[in-house]
Amino acid sequence: MENPKIIDGGKHSDERGSLFYNNDFGLQNIKRIYCIENADIEFIRGWTGHRIEERWFAVMYGSFILRLVKIDDWENPAEESEILEFRMDADNLNILHMPKGYASAIQAREKNSKLLVMVDHSLGEIDDDYRFPINYFKKLLR
């Protein structure tokens, strides 16, 4: 199984302004996109898992903490699972790839932050949402 990873983007600035880019990310698997804007910086959106779907995340404005957990058993996951934490911001066009088999918890670090989410399946194409209470995984640090 694949591990989550950051696909590094970059930024070029000159007298005209800035260009944000990610030349190593291919869109061939993307079937839909949406944006997330949390109500405030205290709220953590999660845990939502996907056994089949993959997701890619890019911060469009502000900054986020994205936490991922590899799910070992979809009916009764280990509460002490390791939580991977990724801090991302809009200063470049880095993209976090979340392979199938993971659950995510998403927290904005700045007011009005926006997160672009890209998915490899169309809405309604498969039934692949697994939800767990935000306090389910015991290693979640705030």
C-alpha contacts under 8 A as a table, 3 or more apart, distances in Angstrom:
res1	aa1	res2	aa2	distance
2	E	99	P	6.11
3	N	98	M	7.55
3	N	99	P	6.61
4	P	96	L	7.06
4	P	97	H	5.44
4	P	98	M	4.95
4	P	99	P	6.07
5	K	96	L	5.74
5	K	97	H	5.44
5	K	98	M	7.26
6	I	94	N	6.49
6	I	95	I	5.58
6	I	96	L	4.45
6	I	97	H	6.28
7	I	22	N	7.75
7	I	24	D	6.85
7	I	25	F	6.78
7	I	94	N	5.66
7	I	95	I	5.04
7	I	96	L	6.17
7	I	97	H	7.29
8	D	22	N	6.65
8	D	24	D	7.47
8	D	93	L	7.12
8	D	94	N	4.61
8	D	95	I	6.56
9	G	20	F	7.40
9	G	21	Y	5.51
9	G	22	N	4.08
9	G	23	N	6.97
9	G	24	D	7.63
9	G	92	N	5.75
9	G	93	L	4.46
9	G	94	N	4.37
9	G	95	I	7.17
10	G	20	F	5.79
10	G	21	Y	5.33
10	G	22	N	6.27
10	G	92	N	4.87
10	G	93	L	5.79
10	G	94	N	7.14
11	K	18	S	6.67
11	K	19	L	5.57
11	K	20	F	4.44
11	K	21	Y	6.20
11	K	91	D	7.43
11	K	92	N	5.45
11	K	93	L	7.44
12	H	18	S	5.53
12	H	19	L	5.15
12	H	20	F	6.54
13	S	16	R	7.50
13	S	17	G	5.56
13	S	18	S	4.20
13	S	19	L	6.34
14	D	17	G	5.52
14	D	18	S	6.54
20	F	92	N	5.84
20	F	93	L	5.79
21	Y	92	N	7.27
21	Y	93	L	5.64
22	N	25	F	5.95
22	N	93	L	5.82
22	N	94	N	6.86
25	F	95	I	7.85
26	G	29	N	7.68
27	L	30	I	5.45
29	N	119	V	7.91
29	N	120	D	5.34
30	I	33	I	7.71
30	I	118	M	6.17
30	I	119	V	5.50
30	I	120	D	4.61
30	I	121	H	7.28
31	K	118	M	7.57
31	K	119	V	6.00
31	K	120	D	5.13
31	K	121	H	5.43
31	K	122	S	5.46
32	R	118	M	5.90
32	R	119	V	5.44
32	R	120	D	6.95
32	R	121	H	6.92
32	R	122	S	5.90
32	R	123	L	7.49
33	I	116	L	7.06
33	I	117	V	5.53
33	I	118	M	4.45
33	I	119	V	6.26
34	Y	116	L	5.92
34	Y	117	V	5.34
34	Y	118	M	6.74
35	C	114	K	6.40
35	C	115	L	5.32
35	C	116	L	4.47
35	C	117	V	5.85
36	I	114	K	5.68
36	I	115	L	5.06
36	I	116	L	6.56
36	I	117	V	7.48
37	E	108	A	7.82
37	E	112	N	6.55
37	E	113	S	5.99
37	E	114	K	4.90
37	E	115	L	6.59
38	N	41	I	7.19
38	N	43	F	6.84
38	N	44	I	7.96
38	N	45	R	7.47
38	N	107	Q	7.27
38	N	108	A	6.44
38	N	112	N	7.60
38	N	113	S	7.50
38	N	114	K	7.92
39	A	43	F	6.87
40	D	43	F	5.79
40	D	108	A	7.13
40	D	111	K	6.18
40	D	112	N	7.77
41	I	44	I	7.91
41	I	107	Q	6.48
41	I	108	A	5.02
41	I	109	R	5.47
41	I	110	E	6.17
41	I	111	K	6.24
42	E	107	Q	7.31
42	E	108	A	7.75
43	F	107	Q	6.32
43	F	108	A	7.76
44	I	105	A	6.22
44	I	106	I	5.50
44	I	107	Q	4.71
44	I	108	A	7.81
44	I	134	I	7.44
45	R	105	A	5.36
45	R	106	I	4.98
45	R	107	Q	6.39
45	R	134	I	7.78
46	G	103	A	7.84
46	G	104	S	5.91
46	G	105	A	4.10
46	G	106	I	6.32
46	G	131	R	7.36
46	G	132	F	7.28
46	G	133	P	7.37
46	G	134	I	5.84
47	W	103	A	5.83
47	W	104	S	5.29
47	W	105	A	4.98
47	W	131	R	5.68
47	W	132	F	5.13
47	W	133	P	6.33
47	W	134	I	5.67
48	T	103	A	5.00
48	T	104	S	5.44
48	T	105	A	6.97
48	T	129	D	6.64
48	T	130	Y	5.60
48	T	131	R	4.63
48	T	132	F	6.53
49	G	71	I	7.85
49	G	101	G	7.12
49	G	102	Y	5.45
49	G	103	A	3.56
49	G	104	S	6.27
49	G	128	D	7.84
49	G	129	D	5.96
49	G	130	Y	4.81
49	G	131	R	6.22
50	H	53	E	5.45
50	H	54	E	7.30
50	H	100	K	5.88
50	H	101	G	5.73
50	H	102	Y	6.01
50	H	103	A	6.34
50	H	128	D	5.47
50	H	129	D	5.62
50	H	130	Y	6.25
51	R	74	W	7.98
51	R	100	K	5.33
51	R	101	G	4.49
51	R	102	Y	6.99
51	R	128	D	6.28
51	R	129	D	7.94
52	I	100	K	5.12
52	I	101	G	6.74
52	I	128	D	6.49
53	E	99	P	7.47
53	E	100	K	5.25
53	E	119	V	6.96
53	E	120	D	6.19
53	E	121	H	6.50
53	E	128	D	7.00
54	E	97	H	7.60
54	E	98	M	5.82
54	E	99	P	4.78
54	E	100	K	4.80
54	E	119	V	5.98
54	E	120	D	5.83
55	R	97	H	6.03
55	R	98	M	5.08
55	R	99	P	6.57
55	R	100	K	7.79
55	R	117	V	6.70
55	R	118	M	5.58
55	R	119	V	4.79
55	R	120	D	6.83
56	W	95	I	6.31
56	W	96	L	5.44
56	W	97	H	4.50
56	W	98	M	5.97
56	W	117	V	5.77
56	W	118	M	5.05
56	W	119	V	6.65
57	F	95	I	5.42
57	F	96	L	5.05
57	F	97	H	6.63
57	F	98	M	7.98
57	F	115	L	6.70
57	F	116	L	5.66
57	F	117	V	4.78
57	F	118	M	6.47
58	A	88	M	7.93
58	A	90	A	7.91
58	A	93	L	6.59
58	A	94	N	6.25
58	A	95	I	4.82
58	A	96	L	6.64
58	A	115	L	5.81
58	A	116	L	5.11
58	A	117	V	6.72
59	V	62	G	6.95
59	V	63	S	6.48
59	V	64	F	7.26
59	V	88	M	6.68
59	V	89	D	5.60
59	V	90	A	5.08
59	V	93	L	7.32
59	V	94	N	7.82
59	V	95	I	7.93
59	V	113	S	7.71
59	V	114	K	6.08
59	V	115	L	4.52
59	V	116	L	6.03
60	M	89	D	7.85
60	M	90	A	5.43
60	M	113	S	7.50
60	M	114	K	5.41
60	M	115	L	5.68
60	M	116	L	6.40
61	Y	89	D	7.28
61	Y	90	A	5.23
61	Y	112	N	7.51
61	Y	113	S	4.98
61	Y	114	K	5.00
61	Y	115	L	7.17
62	G	89	D	5.78
62	G	90	A	5.64
62	G	108	A	7.86
62	G	109	R	7.37
62	G	110	E	5.69
62	G	111	K	7.45
62	G	112	N	7.01
62	G	113	S	4.33
62	G	114	K	6.63
63	S	87	R	7.46
63	S	88	M	5.63
63	S	89	D	3.98
63	S	90	A	6.27
63	S	108	A	6.05
63	S	109	R	5.32
63	S	110	E	5.91
63	S	113	S	5.96
63	S	114	K	7.84
64	F	87	R	5.94
64	F	88	M	5.42
64	F	89	D	6.29
64	F	106	I	7.02
64	F	107	Q	5.59
64	F	108	A	4.33
64	F	109	R	5.10
64	F	110	E	7.50
64	F	113	S	7.35
64	F	115	L	7.76
65	I	85	E	6.81
65	I	86	F	5.71
65	I	87	R	4.61
65	I	88	M	6.40
65	I	106	I	6.06
65	I	107	Q	5.23
65	I	108	A	6.33
65	I	109	R	6.78
66	L	85	E	5.84
66	L	86	F	5.15
66	L	87	R	6.43
66	L	88	M	7.72
66	L	104	S	6.87
66	L	105	A	5.94
66	L	106	I	4.78
66	L	107	Q	6.48
67	R	83	I	6.25
67	R	84	L	5.48
67	R	85	E	4.50
67	R	86	F	6.29
67	R	104	S	5.58
67	R	105	A	5.08
67	R	106	I	6.42
68	L	83	I	5.70
68	L	84	L	5.12
68	L	85	E	6.55
68	L	98	M	7.82
68	L	102	Y	6.33
68	L	103	A	5.59
68	L	104	S	4.59
68	L	105	A	6.54
69	V	81	S	6.64
69	V	82	E	6.30
69	V	83	I	5.05
69	V	84	L	6.37
69	V	102	Y	5.39
69	V	103	A	5.27
69	V	104	S	6.56
70	K	81	S	7.34
70	K	82	E	7.62
70	K	83	I	7.97
70	K	101	G	6.00
70	K	102	Y	4.41
70	K	103	A	6.55
71	I	74	W	6.35
71	I	77	P	5.92
71	I	78	A	7.69
71	I	81	S	7.87
71	I	101	G	5.86
71	I	102	Y	5.51
71	I	103	A	6.84
72	D	77	P	5.66
72	D	78	A	6.84
73	D	76	N	5.38
73	D	77	P	4.60
73	D	78	A	7.31
74	W	77	P	5.80
74	W	130	Y	7.68
77	P	81	S	7.88
78	A	81	S	5.50
78	A	137	F	7.63
79	E	136	Y	6.12
79	E	137	F	4.55
79	E	138	K	5.74
80	E	137	F	5.94
80	E	138	K	5.54
80	E	139	K	6.24
81	S	137	F	6.58
81	S	138	K	7.79
81	S	139	K	7.29
82	E	139	K	6.99
83	I	139	K	6.62
83	I	140	L	6.87
88	M	94	N	7.57
89	D	92	N	7.14
90	A	93	L	6.67
98	M	102	Y	6.91
99	P	102	Y	6.67
103	A	130	Y	7.96
105	A	134	I	7.75
108	A	111	K	7.10
108	A	113	S	6.07
109	R	113	S	7.47
110	E	113	S	5.75
119	V	122	S	7.53
121	H	125	E	6.35
121	H	126	I	7.52
122	S	125	E	5.29
122	S	126	I	7.98
123	L	126	I	7.64
124	G	127	D	6.81
132	F	136	Y	6.35
133	P	136	Y	5.19
134	I	137	F	7.40
135	N	138	K	6.59
135	N	140	L	7.28
137	F	140	L	6.09
